[in-house]
Amino acid sequence: MTAPSARLPTGFHLFTGRDVPWLVDERARTRPDNVFLVWEPFDGPSRSWTFAEFARETAAYAAGLAAWGICKGDFVAIHLDNCPEFLFAWYGCSRLGAVAVTTNTRSTRDELGYFLEHSGAIAAITQPRYLDLVRTSAPQIERVACIGDDAGEAVAAPPGAGAVAFETLRGDPEAAPRRAPEPLLANSVQYTSGTTSRPKGVVWTHANALWSGRTTTAHAGLTEQDVHLVHLPLFHTAALGYSMLGTLWSGGTAVLMPRFSASRFWDVAVRHRCTWTFALGFHLRALGSLPAPENHCFAFWLAGGDLSLVRERWGIKTIGWYGMTETIAQTITYSRTLVGREFSMGLPAAEYENAIRRSDGSEVAFGETGHLWVRGIAGISLFQAYLHNPEATAAAFDPQGWFSTGDLVTPQDDGFVFFASRDKDMLKVGGENVAAIEIESVIAQVPGVIEVAVVGRPDPVYDEVPVACIVAAEPGAALECEIMDACRLKLSKFKQPRQVMFLAELPKGLLDKVLKRELRAHVLTLDAVTG
């Protein structure tokens, strides 16, 4: 279902008569001999597939999945690291009208069990490393297929009993079932990170997938000549949507790595003449000590946050962006031809309505931080629903169909928008709103600080006070004094941390995101022990 207040598509829209298989087959028709996918495994030689070859592979696995008993509307879990089989399975499900449920391979047994049970998956596709986890977390699933290696890494022995070899599901492409395009048919489910509650399954339609590819192509100015280095996990929207669907829509080439590797990054990028990629903070930390080869071909990196290093050291343009699984594509961004603002996410995208509001619903002034709301069309430019959760779906929208992102942003009078923090990162200190990121930005500049995250701790006088959790090269009293001096110099008194805690590491979730809820609980536990 969709939210009662969400804007719904009419019978005639941008993707009428089109779906994901249409896009795959259209590229096979228009660019049959051009390379679409290059696989760069850790073990063994690289492999490549043209658009025509990729279309045949997806049709072959659609035929095999159908023979395996998978039908339109069935949910199929894909629990794989980056590998070509992930894409063959995902696009194979799309051809059948089945729904691919992509799950985080860092999931615990409890988390994976929840995903598989909640989604109602009747089959799972995995790899040797995770086979036992899949079998034990969801014993009710009878159909389990396992690929022959660990996403490009050789295994000592083939998987044992309890699973069929994924390659045996490869059937005759000509035998793949054919169906009429249904743009608003559910196509895939991705579970959110679940930092505040049990994860919600975000349902994408075929039209959503097409929108992601089309909009990313437009925003980044992608062309047939672009070569994208894909190292983020395919179970994440950035890689599966922006990267793969953007490349498929634009007719370019995707070079797929099993995962990010600092030691292989530049070598792979140079050999394949990659022109763009994604960059996150932890990528820069890993690449920071490595010189970029002069013969790289990067034109830009789609990035977020402070990536001045990319421009100043490596001479690569960065494009800011903002988006989330529920918004399908980037609601705020700027193009490779536009000069952006330092640290900004970009400008509001023309394909969406963006609003920045105070807590009372009124619009903020320029320079004022407020809640970001986005309005689009459910099932096309916004997600269709939260799977099996109509209450959460309805609660995500206001009566006028605006979707609450849960993020705080700050607009400037030139139109550029800056990220402030997650709403849950807003502390309330003695009646004053304090954005955790404001404190974190000051502390991050202190020499010796590797990582910082600020959370609130209950206080009998001020309701809540800031606590700075630090990962440092040389933790100790001297560094703590430097941190507090910097805060006293740059922050109002009520914003200054009341406590500095040195930790060996910060709890992290998908894509290096600090899990603030776990960190708050850790701070309270340490307080209880030391208090």
C-alpha atoms as one frame of an Amber mdcrd trajectory, in Angstrom:
protein
   0.000   0.000   0.000   0.974   3.641  -0.168   0.391   6.347   2.413  -3.164
   7.742   2.262  -1.781  11.288   2.027   0.993  10.532  -0.477   0.680  11.848
  -4.021  -0.182   8.907  -6.261   0.686   8.431  -9.934  -1.965   8.721 -12.606
  -2.474   6.021 -15.211  -0.305   7.935 -17.684   3.159   8.903 -16.468   6.836
   9.027 -17.408   7.313   5.245 -17.265   4.010   4.061 -18.703   4.691   0.813
 -20.561   8.228   0.545 -19.174   9.911  -1.453 -16.443  13.382  -2.689 -15.477
  13.500  -5.498 -18.090  12.554  -2.912 -20.723  15.643  -0.853 -19.824  17.957
  -3.883 -19.914  16.608  -4.979 -23.291  16.636  -1.443 -24.678  20.349  -1.102
 -23.932  20.978  -4.545 -25.444  19.208  -3.329 -28.588  20.883   0.085 -28.867
  24.395  -0.742 -27.548  24.706  -4.525 -27.918  28.486  -4.754 -28.266  29.462
  -2.049 -25.774  30.788  -3.228 -22.422  28.342  -2.665 -19.578  29.864  -4.615
 -16.683  33.480  -5.352 -15.762  34.188  -7.628 -12.780  37.449  -7.111 -10.879
  37.684  -9.970  -8.327  40.407 -10.351  -5.725  41.286 -13.791  -7.098  41.492
 -14.530 -10.795  41.292 -12.440 -13.959  38.762  -9.734 -14.662  35.674 -10.515
 -16.763  33.329  -8.361 -18.773  29.819  -8.467 -20.244  28.436  -6.356 -23.055
  24.904  -5.012 -22.803  23.678  -7.863 -25.001  25.514 -10.484 -22.944  24.216
  -9.013 -19.695  20.644  -9.084 -20.989  21.038 -12.763 -21.932  22.460 -13.615
 -18.492  19.536 -11.985 -16.700  17.090 -13.793 -18.990  18.904 -17.093 -18.408
  18.642 -16.742 -14.643  15.026 -15.604 -14.908  14.324 -18.880 -16.709  16.178
 -20.850 -14.042  14.480 -19.056 -11.169  11.100 -19.768 -12.739  11.982 -23.454
 -13.068  13.042 -23.356  -9.404   9.505 -22.314  -8.519   9.848 -18.535  -8.250
   6.775 -16.686  -9.506   5.602 -13.127  -9.924   5.126 -11.499  -6.509   7.424
 -13.904  -4.641  10.124 -12.436  -2.398  13.690 -13.644  -2.983  16.482 -12.704
  -0.568  19.889 -11.824  -2.032  22.535 -12.070   0.686  25.706 -11.496  -1.312
  28.752  -9.291  -1.330  29.434  -7.472  -4.596  29.659  -9.922  -7.484  28.108
 -10.395 -10.937  25.771 -13.065  -9.533  24.157 -10.393  -7.356  23.175  -8.478
 -10.482  22.117 -11.570 -12.434  19.823 -12.537  -9.545  18.409  -9.042  -8.994
  17.665  -8.383 -12.650  16.503 -11.978 -13.104  13.896 -11.433 -10.391  12.845
  -8.216 -12.143  12.114 -10.145 -15.336   9.836 -12.532 -13.445   8.050  -9.833
 -11.490   9.495 -11.305  -8.293  10.707  -8.980  -5.531  14.416  -8.987  -4.663
  15.129  -8.439  -0.960  18.708  -7.191  -0.661  20.213  -7.697   2.795  23.306
  -6.298   4.462  26.008  -8.972   4.626  27.206  -7.506   7.924  23.904  -8.558
   9.510  23.845 -10.715  12.603  21.827 -13.926  12.723  19.014 -12.129  14.533
  18.967  -9.254  12.042  19.027 -11.498   8.998  16.384 -13.748  10.489  14.151
 -10.716  10.958  14.667  -9.554   7.355  13.851 -12.956   5.898  10.863 -13.622
   8.128   9.414 -10.120   7.889   9.717  -9.990   4.104   8.222 -13.443   3.668
  11.098 -14.521   1.435  10.580 -17.998  -0.024  14.114 -18.335  -1.397  17.600
 -17.044  -0.663  20.732 -16.641  -2.760  24.028 -16.404  -0.900  27.727 -17.362
  -0.922  29.806 -19.946   1.001  30.836 -17.485   3.717  27.214 -16.806   4.670
  25.543 -20.112   3.832  25.403 -21.381   7.405  24.143 -18.013   8.612  21.336
 -18.012   6.061  20.332 -21.609   6.812  20.243 -21.145  10.586  18.656 -17.693
  10.610  15.767 -18.768   8.382  15.269 -22.546   8.545  11.789 -22.086   7.081
  13.272 -21.206   3.681  13.539 -24.371   1.615  15.054 -22.890  -1.537  18.654
 -21.772  -0.980  21.193 -21.255  -3.756  24.906 -20.653  -3.221  27.429 -19.203
  -5.655  30.730 -21.028  -6.128  33.101 -18.554  -4.478  33.066 -15.776  -1.921
  32.313 -12.921  -4.278  35.566 -13.232  -6.147  37.626 -14.952  -3.466  38.346
 -18.647  -3.935  37.038 -21.076  -1.316  38.789 -24.203  -0.081  35.835 -26.441
  -0.859  32.470 -26.067  -2.591  29.409 -25.489  -0.414  28.017 -28.618   1.187
  24.507 -29.937   1.476  21.536 -27.700   1.992  21.872 -25.518  -1.085  21.863
 -25.790  -4.846  24.687 -24.303  -6.876  23.560 -20.944  -8.204  25.111 -21.645
 -11.599  22.742 -24.594 -12.046  19.868 -22.113 -12.079  21.121 -20.694 -15.344
  18.528 -21.766 -17.888  17.736 -21.102 -21.512  17.361 -17.336 -22.069  14.697
 -18.007 -24.683  12.646 -19.848 -22.056  12.465 -16.864 -19.699   8.833 -15.999
 -18.922   7.606 -12.845 -20.595   5.094 -10.446 -19.118   3.690  -7.032 -19.920
   5.490  -4.127 -18.188   3.929  -3.050 -14.886   5.781   0.090 -13.788   4.145
   0.217 -10.355   4.777  -3.440  -9.552   7.006  -3.962  -6.500  10.540  -4.698
  -7.684  12.829  -4.699  -4.646  13.039  -4.197  -0.899  15.901  -2.698   1.058
  15.867  -2.550   4.838  16.848   0.718   6.469  19.681   0.825   8.968  17.326
   0.674  11.938  19.113   3.123  14.192  15.912   4.007  16.059  13.814   0.819
  15.862  13.456  -2.431  13.982  14.479  -1.793  10.370  11.740  -0.948   7.897
  11.626  -2.539   4.463  11.552   0.183   1.813   9.618  -0.990  -1.257  10.782
   0.183  -4.670   8.668  -0.306  -7.774  10.019  -0.820 -11.287   9.257   2.860
 -11.903  11.306   3.760  -8.826  14.283   1.872 -10.237  13.945   3.619 -13.592
  13.612   6.974 -11.838  16.820   6.348  -9.907  18.745   5.636 -13.113  17.226
   8.459 -15.130  17.567  11.102 -12.415  21.125  10.177 -11.463  22.095  10.361
 -15.135  20.591  13.834 -15.415  22.052  15.157 -12.163  25.591  13.865 -12.746
  25.556  14.524 -16.488  26.421  10.903 -17.274  27.094   9.840 -20.860  27.919
   6.665 -22.770  31.607   7.481 -22.358  31.535   7.430 -18.551  33.130   4.540
 -16.676  32.020   4.154 -13.069  34.114   2.485 -10.378  31.641   0.659  -8.102
  33.024  -0.286  -4.701  30.117   0.480  -2.364  27.957  -2.557  -1.489  25.243
  -3.420  -3.985  22.762  -3.972  -1.165  22.901  -0.204  -0.654  20.920   2.366
  -2.646  23.993   4.318  -3.742  25.539   1.342  -5.551  22.459  -0.524  -6.773
  20.485   2.592  -7.678  22.739   5.529  -8.438  25.697   3.473  -9.683  24.281
   0.484 -11.568  20.932   1.881 -12.691  22.549   5.227 -13.516  25.137   3.445
 -15.654  22.486   1.280 -17.305  20.311   4.287 -18.125  23.214   6.353 -19.500
  24.692   3.466 -21.486  28.092   3.684 -19.824  30.307   1.086 -18.178  30.430
  -0.094 -14.549  33.617  -1.576 -13.094  32.586  -3.663 -10.088  34.915  -4.410
  -7.161  34.011  -6.917  -4.404  34.453  -4.108  -1.886  36.529  -1.005  -1.346
  40.265  -1.670  -1.255  42.710   1.192  -0.841  45.564  -0.919  -2.196  43.651
  -1.755  -5.408  41.647   1.440  -5.875  44.007   3.422  -8.085  45.219   0.409
 -10.042  41.701  -0.636 -11.028  40.653   2.957 -11.707  43.600   3.621 -14.018
  43.431   0.318 -15.925  39.784   0.849 -16.790  40.017   4.626 -17.239  37.262
   5.250 -14.693  35.692   8.704 -14.870  33.642   8.797 -11.661  32.987   7.058
  -8.372  31.498   7.575  -4.927  33.601   8.795  -2.022  32.794   8.687   1.681
  34.809   9.785   4.669  36.384   6.430   5.418  37.529   6.099   1.802  39.496
   9.305   2.167  41.040   8.167   5.421  42.211   5.005   3.693  43.434   6.743
   0.545  44.859   9.794   2.275  48.447   8.548   2.428  48.487   7.238  -1.139
  49.472   9.442  -4.068  47.107   9.533  -7.022  48.680   8.454 -10.311  48.987
  11.286 -12.799  47.321   9.250 -15.527  43.984   8.736 -13.767  40.873   9.727
 -15.740  38.513  10.762 -12.937  36.375  13.735 -13.930  34.434  13.870 -10.660
  33.487  12.009  -7.514  29.927  12.022  -6.217  30.579  12.842  -2.618  29.356
  14.245   0.655  30.944  16.200   3.476  34.389  17.790   3.548  36.208  16.394
   0.557  38.598  19.277  -0.049  41.412  16.705  -0.064  40.018  15.257  -3.287
  40.257  18.604  -5.033  43.386  20.019  -3.438  45.562  16.907  -3.472  44.223
  14.938  -6.414  42.628  17.660  -8.538  39.293  15.861  -8.829  35.983  17.733
  -8.809  33.454  16.657  -6.186  29.684  16.860  -6.528  27.643  17.163  -3.357
  24.360  15.326  -3.036  21.584  14.392  -0.660  19.292  11.415  -0.968  18.042
   8.370   0.877  16.441   5.045   0.069  12.956   6.508   0.432  13.639   9.389
  -1.985  14.967   7.039  -4.724  17.405   9.621  -6.128  19.062  12.884  -5.132
  16.665  15.587  -3.935  19.523  18.057  -3.464  22.635  18.076  -5.650  24.517
  19.941  -8.358  26.069  18.927 -11.644  29.646  18.339 -12.766  29.512  21.628
 -14.715  28.382  23.805 -11.793  30.796  25.304  -9.292  29.499  24.312  -5.886
  29.803  25.701  -2.378  32.357  24.211   0.001  30.744  21.549   2.219  27.290
  22.051   0.665  24.992  19.291  -0.568  24.019  21.390  -3.557  20.820  22.992
  -4.819  17.254  21.673  -4.601  16.660  19.290  -7.506  14.008  20.339 -10.004
  12.465  16.846  -9.963  11.310  17.220  -6.348   9.661  19.721  -4.067  11.846
  20.471  -1.045  10.716  22.343   2.053  12.698  23.285   5.167  10.487  23.856
   8.188  10.625  24.752  11.826   9.072  22.407  14.367   5.818  24.393  14.154
   5.610  23.798  10.407   6.585  27.289   9.271   9.318  27.841   6.674  12.776
  28.698   8.014  14.680  31.837   7.044  17.964  31.706   5.135  20.765  30.669
   7.456  18.348  28.962   9.848  18.373  25.221  10.436  15.164  23.287   9.975
  13.631  19.931   9.135  13.867  18.800   5.498  10.637  17.609   3.881  10.377
  16.234   0.352   7.357  15.809  -1.897   7.171  13.637  -4.981   5.015  10.848
  -6.358   4.782   7.586  -4.428   5.962   4.649  -6.498   7.835   6.861  -8.957
   9.972   9.560  -7.338   9.318   8.428  -3.760   9.184   4.909  -2.350   5.942
   3.002  -2.623   5.574   1.900   1.001   7.236   0.363   4.021   6.740  -3.368
   3.584   3.935  -4.840   5.708   3.850  -1.635   7.776   0.991   0.678   6.733
   1.193   2.579  10.029   4.829   3.560   9.469   4.096   4.386   5.826   1.273
   6.732   6.791   3.298   8.317   9.613   6.131   9.209   7.220   3.927  11.712
   5.345   2.053  14.809   6.474  -1.553  15.459   5.329  -0.306  17.294   2.228
   1.858  14.381   1.081   5.226  15.712   2.268   7.723  13.042   3.341   9.708
  13.655   6.526  13.386  12.866   5.941  14.350  13.146   9.609  17.283  15.375
   8.674  18.121  18.938   9.630  19.525  21.219   6.940  20.366  24.898   6.519
  19.506  26.877   3.344  21.558  29.881   2.255  20.365  32.883   0.266  22.182
  31.668  -2.869  20.112  28.476  -2.886  22.787  26.086  -1.635  21.770  23.759
   1.184  24.030  22.510   3.964  23.536  19.396   6.039  23.239  20.075   9.779
  22.478  16.751  11.435  20.020  13.979  11.862  17.039  15.141  13.853  17.912
  12.663  16.583  21.359  14.293  16.820  19.807  17.531  18.038  20.497  17.927
  21.743  18.337  20.005  24.073  20.649  21.693  26.592  18.845  23.851  29.128
  16.151  24.671  26.583  18.659  25.439  23.812  18.871  23.380  20.627  22.404
  22.134  19.983  23.343  20.254  16.808  25.834  17.508  17.586  27.594  18.107
  14.282  28.426  21.669  15.309  30.458  20.396  18.266  31.901  17.526  16.234
  33.146  19.931  13.563  35.161  21.890  16.119  36.672  18.846  17.789  37.524
  17.171  14.477  39.970  19.999  13.744  42.042  19.328  16.878  45.314  17.570
  15.918  45.380  13.985  17.140  41.620  13.432  16.889  40.883  10.604  14.442
  37.115  10.393  14.891  34.540  12.145  17.045  30.864  11.662  17.788  28.824
  13.731  20.219  25.789  12.383  22.040  23.573  13.663  24.807  23.682  12.472
  28.403  20.770  13.066  30.786  21.425  15.863  33.269  19.351  16.807  36.322
  19.828  20.539  35.729  20.018  21.025  31.969  17.952  17.957  30.925  20.765
  16.947  28.574  24.445  17.797  28.175  26.927  16.984  25.386  29.449  14.160
  25.730  32.280  13.926  23.195  33.366  10.397  22.303  36.827  10.420  20.757
  39.019   7.984  18.866  42.551   9.384  19.095  46.082   8.492  18.116  47.344
   9.323  21.617  44.421   9.641  24.038  45.038  11.269  27.368  44.748  14.338
  29.560  46.828  16.548  27.272  44.584  15.948  24.275  41.480  16.366  26.421
  42.726  19.815  27.456  43.305  20.767  23.810  39.813  19.611  22.902  38.189
  21.594  25.680  40.281  24.676  24.854  39.114  24.499  21.235  35.492  24.163
  22.323  35.762  27.048  24.757  37.261  29.135  21.973  34.676  28.370  19.296
  31.468  27.316  21.059  29.024  28.953  23.417  29.213  27.602  26.941  26.015
  25.580  26.692  27.411  23.833  23.596  30.676  22.788  25.201  31.024  19.078
  26.103  30.675  18.304  29.779  32.725  15.158  29.332  35.319  13.700  26.958
  35.459   9.929  26.573  38.268   8.186  24.712  37.194   4.988  22.964  39.080
   2.414  20.916  36.435   2.703  18.181  32.988   4.113  17.519  30.086   1.739
  16.837  29.415   1.787  13.103  26.659   0.670  10.804  26.363   0.548   7.042
  28.742   2.807   5.108  30.696   3.904   8.185  27.698   5.637   9.792  28.122
   6.082  13.556  25.333   4.345  15.469  24.403   7.097  17.897  21.837   5.028
  19.776  24.459   2.396  20.641  26.925   5.119  21.553  24.438   6.765  23.923
  23.818   3.431  25.615  27.577   2.885  25.928  28.033   6.310  27.515  25.283
   5.608  30.046  26.828   2.225  30.868  30.251   3.746  31.471  28.697   6.459
  33.625  26.924   3.837  35.711  30.150   1.875  36.204  32.319   4.883  37.053
  29.637   6.726  38.968
